[in-house]
Amino acid sequence: ISESHNNGIISYTFKFDLDDLLKVPTTPNVKSDFNFYWRQPYSKLILAGLNQTSSFTITNKENEHQINDSIKQTLDSIVSISEYKNIGPKIIGGSMFSYKSNQLSIWNKIPKSKYVLPECMATKNDEGSWLTISKRIYTNANINDTIDSFIKTCTIYKKSFSFDLPKIQKHMFKNVIDLPEKQNYYNIIDSVIRTIKDGAVDKVVISRIKHIILEKKLCISSIMRNLIELYPECLNYYFNFTNGILFGSSPERLIKKQQQTIFTEAIAGTAPRGRDIKEDNNYEYELLNSNKDNREHQFVVKEIIEKIKPISNSYDIPNSPSVIKLKNVQHLKTTINANIDKKYSLFDLIKILHPTPAIAGTPTDKALNFILLNETNDRGWYSGPIGWLDSNGNGDIFVGLRSSLYKNNYIYMFSGSGIVSQSSPEEEWEETEMKLQPILTALCGE
């Protein structure tokens, strides 16, 4: 694990009216080495930030356990000045789906795991908006110089967001390439189904890529505004690394922690949306009564419960799944709440729950091995855990679904589906095509 070291950190939070937090990470007025945007479902919480006061990167799984201690040590070193409850400094970031990611792939030069304490972070909720400025302080520095530098930084950021976002653009494509191409994808799915019928595994999630070559540079603010408008019920997010931008619109929470209560969910089983209410209700009825989709969904529910049982003294789960309706698809969804022992941190919970059967399969270990041996593409951050945590140990982690990587005027769009014994390659291809629609629509503006 690599970490930026410091003697301490001062963090100051103040009210700051801002009409659109997208202006924070996209400002042309401040040079930035990292920026992000994070809008939780139905705008319950919006975070946006730029630059790094502290950063943490992990290069391999053996060092993964160290990140919790390193981040906790940094959060404990912050002197936070804020009059607003729960509004203050946060660590934000995430990880790749697997640390076995091939560094010669499209994800090269992008860290396998990265968490950041932003120098400037904007927060917005139903009660207002704020800026949080966090800066390192050094024990041997002159106190007056330190104060002057902090005031100067606050002033620069306060003046940086008074500009108009560019008009929403439609992105034109030079070329679109399916990876793997359709017949090879069919062959992979046939191989998965044979493996399942042989009894080696119950379910495997297989992903694929749609590779788009753009005619001109990506306008990330256009993409995000389209996603926000079309998919308010999803997490809409992006992380701008030095060597690429990860962005997407995810419907799935991995884990939310509030003191000793955790919230997680199973989302598996998919149907299209109808052209009118009658057709839409018919699809919903078929989804709720589909043996194939309910079987796939129960695999996910069962394995999440098995993972939670050893760390929880009680949990609550509904008797049957509900349906979550997105603009282009609907899914079976089961929300699970549990009380846990105090010793488990948010990173402990990520390690316990990720990857879920919804993004890997079941049994998870066997499905994961099959994916690493048979998927033709490197998932990178697609379907990895992304989110934030605060100094109280609370936080919210989502699964990086419906995601894309933008790099060198190329966009790599990721989509996956759960394969069970009753699956067919043709239907799985159509499901992955439906799941690619959010990003395609956001790009084209239609």
Secondary structure by P-SEA (a helix, b strand, c coil): cbbbbccbbbbbbbbbbbccccccccccccccccccccccccccbbbbbbcccbbbbbcccccccaaaaaaaaaaaacccccccccccbbbbccccccccccccccccccccbbbbbccbbbbbcccccbbbbbbbbbccccaaaaaaaaaaaaaaaaaccccccccbbbbbbccccccccaaaaaaaaaaaaaaaaaccccbbbbbbbbbbbbcccccaaaaaaaaaaacccccccccccccbbbbbccccccccccccbbbbbbbcbbbbbcccaaaaaaaaaaaaacaaaaaaaaaaaaaaaaaacccccccccccbbbbbbcccbbbbbbbbbbcccccccaaaaaaaccccccccccaaaaaaaaaaacccccccccccccccccccccccccccccbbbbcccbbbbbbbbbbcccccaaaaaaaaaaaaaaaaaaaacc
